[in-house]
Amino acid sequence: MALFQSVFGMLYQFGDTFAFLVISCAGLAVIFGMMGVINLAHGEFIMCGAYVTASAARAGLPLPLAILTGALVAGLVGMLVERLVIRHLYHRPLDSIIATWGISLIATQGVLIVLGSTMQGVGTPLGSIDVGGRSYSLYRLVLMACALGLLGGLYVLFYHSRFGVIARATIQKPQMAHALGVNTGRMYGLTFGLGAALAGLAGGLYAPTMTMVPTMGSTFMVESFVTVVVGGADIFVGAAPAAAILALIKAGLTAWYGQLFGQIGLLVTVILVIRILPGGLSGWLKGTTR
Amino acid sequence: MTLNTTDTVPRSRARRLFSRLEGPQTMGSGPAFWTVAALVLGVAAAYPLIADAWTVGNAAYFLIWTFMAMGLGVVWGYAGALSFGQTAFFGLAGYAYGVITINLGTAYGLTIVALLLSVAIGGLFALVIGYFMFYGRIQGVFIGIVTLSVTLVLETFMAQTAGPQWRIGEARLNGFNGMSGMPPLTLPWFGGDIVLYPGPPLYYLLLGLVVICYLGLRILLNSPFGNVLVAIRENPHRVGMLGYDVRLYQMLAFGIGGAFAALSGALYTAWGQYITPSSMGLTSAALPIVWVAVGGRRDITATLIGTLVVLAGFQTLTIYGSQYALVVMGALLLVTVLAAPQGLIVGAMTLLGRLFQRSKT
């Protein structure tokens, strides 16, 4: 029983980290993988989703609906940002980083000014289950399922839907897609909106487990960037396995040495991975199958 | 003046070195430019005579940051590698200065040694990070992400060093609250050390350092090394084909940038006698980017002027409404990137140069 208990504990820890990495990096990976834009305002889209979710939930909306509202609002904000700013910077990737950072500064400080330094959140729903004398949060188990569902949903969307085909065509050969009658400008806008909505979804899903502060987005930053760097440009071949590997490293190190070493382990992994596999996991995997 | 054959060789070498103060990689040349530069320096040198000690200490505070900005200018503007993590080297050197001075004390000019050691530590750390990044051939946006992760992880690490077990010799790291109580820079002098508290003496020391670093960077950037850096920024593949080791040049440029950030960090710690983990946080990391982007990253003069202007503006803003300062910073970044991608100061300098040209012809 003690063995089962510790195995379950390890699995829970691993699954929890894995879910966090997948959910928090999905939006970033879509925007980077599809458009080559590093979105430093990623954390602020997460914050936007979380704030909207919390407000909607406290206004009486059931939590799943509130989370969807949060994602939707973040997505709309994302499309607006794309139209106003990002659109002008597609041929200058470094400048798009700077611009999104500017947006992030404005958003964090703006929210602090308008809404104050903290906001009332929503409690973690669903309670906890008891396994071998230790209690585990049921909501976090739901989050793990959400992470897997998210990966599956994105796979279907990008590989088995009309939107996915057109989006991938636009990314690979913009001129050709344009010549075939695709409104490429609209596709870029929609893809960026999708990325922002996924970030909002991350914020919504984690809103019940976190304190609502304007800087909450930055807690997601390091982990999601690390996952995208290790994974490379492709979200399915890269980010998902990267999240699994990083979760294993982080959960292991956290269990044995504590939170800090988990984070340092992540950093060391990243530095080693970029030295050995410059294209990230997806570049390496695709290179070997080619 | 008699011609001495034995020192013509070194003299011509020196002349060649100084002729590199002007060149294709830096704006501003000719007697007009240097006259204006000398005038500005003269005004800066006379400033403590007309201002009170507090204002001079404050001006010294501005000068401290210019080193980090110039270093970022070299890395980002000239070598084309956007680093978000200059604050990592800043913070590391700041902590190094604190730890070394608290342990060694201030006698015999040891604080100067501590300053040099901190710069070396920061520069070496930058070289190591640069080795992994550039020899891993990661490019473009990824450099920004990796450097940002480095500085954020360092912040997290320093923030949790609260307990009494986190000490290096006599120096307690003190976690989130940061280190304090390290001595300021002290110059050994006949009849008693000169302790450089914020005020005119420190101001003059920093002003001298800024002039040396600025002129040194001008020479470096117009040398073959600087030309190769600019060529790498424009087209790394072609530079590689011409037989240069692109990775080595980028790594060295990154090391130089890191050392400059480290100089800022050590000086900052010596100036205020404290250093906190938040100096490596996200907001702090954004500031050098703002200065350099707004001023103009592709010219060291514009970077220097832009940094001072933005810093002064930022402080004025903080007096009137500190909460809006960051919003304005963000808006400034957006406007610069969208409307004047070369930077505002570079735009103004190009305009001035064109007016001069027109009046000449």
Contacts between the chains, C-beta under 8 A, distances in Angstrom:
chain1	res1	chain2	res2	distance
A	32	B	141	8.0
A	36	B	141	7.8
A	38	B	141	4.4
A	38	B	144	6.8
A	38	B	145	6.5
A	85	B	334	6.6
A	85	B	338	6.9
A	88	B	338	6.0
A	89	B	337	7.0
A	89	B	338	7.8
A	92	B	341	7.1
A	93	B	140	6.0
A	93	B	141	5.5
A	94	B	82	5.0
A	94	B	140	6.8
A	94	B	141	6.8
A	94	B	144	7.6
A	95	B	337	4.8
A	95	B	341	6.1
A	97	B	82	6.7
A	97	B	141	5.9
A	97	B	144	5.6
A	98	B	82	8.0
A	98	B	289	6.5
A	98	B	293	5.7
A	98	B	333	5.8
A	98	B	337	5.2
A	99	B	333	6.9
A	99	B	334	5.7
A	99	B	337	4.6
A	99	B	338	7.1
A	101	B	286	6.1
A	101	B	289	6.9
A	101	B	330	7.7
A	101	B	333	6.6
A	102	B	329	7.8
A	102	B	330	4.2
A	102	B	331	7.0
A	102	B	332	7.6
A	102	B	333	3.3
A	102	B	334	4.2
A	102	B	337	7.1
A	103	B	330	6.8
A	103	B	334	6.9
A	104	B	330	7.3
A	105	B	283	7.8
A	105	B	286	6.1
A	105	B	326	5.3
A	105	B	327	7.2
A	105	B	329	5.8
A	105	B	330	3.3
A	105	B	333	7.2
A	106	B	326	7.8
A	106	B	327	5.3
A	106	B	330	3.7
A	106	B	331	6.2
A	106	B	334	7.6
A	108	B	326	7.5
A	109	B	323	6.8
A	109	B	324	7.7
A	109	B	326	4.0
A	109	B	327	4.9
A	109	B	330	7.2
A	110	B	327	5.9
A	112	B	323	6.9
A	113	B	323	5.3
A	113	B	324	7.3
A	113	B	327	7.4
A	215	B	282	8.0
A	218	B	152	7.9
A	218	B	282	5.4
A	221	B	148	7.9
A	221	B	152	7.0
A	221	B	282	7.4
A	222	B	149	5.5
A	222	B	152	5.1
A	222	B	153	6.7
A	225	B	145	4.8
A	225	B	148	7.0
A	225	B	149	6.0
A	226	B	149	6.1
A	228	B	145	7.6
A	229	B	142	6.1
A	229	B	145	5.6
A	229	B	146	6.7
A	229	B	149	7.8
A	260	B	156	7.1
A	260	B	157	6.5
A	260	B	160	5.6
A	263	B	153	5.9
A	263	B	156	5.9
A	263	B	157	7.9
A	264	B	153	6.5
A	264	B	157	6.9
A	266	B	153	7.8
A	267	B	149	6.0
A	267	B	150	6.8
A	267	B	153	4.7
A	270	B	146	6.6
A	270	B	149	6.5
A	271	B	129	7.6
A	271	B	132	4.8
A	271	B	146	7.1
A	272	B	132	7.8
A	274	B	132	6.7
A	274	B	133	6.7
A	274	B	136	4.3
A	274	B	138	4.8
A	274	B	142	7.0
A	274	B	146	6.6
A	275	B	132	4.9
A	275	B	135	6.7
A	275	B	136	4.0
A	276	B	136	7.5
A	278	B	136	5.2
A	278	B	137	4.7
A	278	B	138	5.5
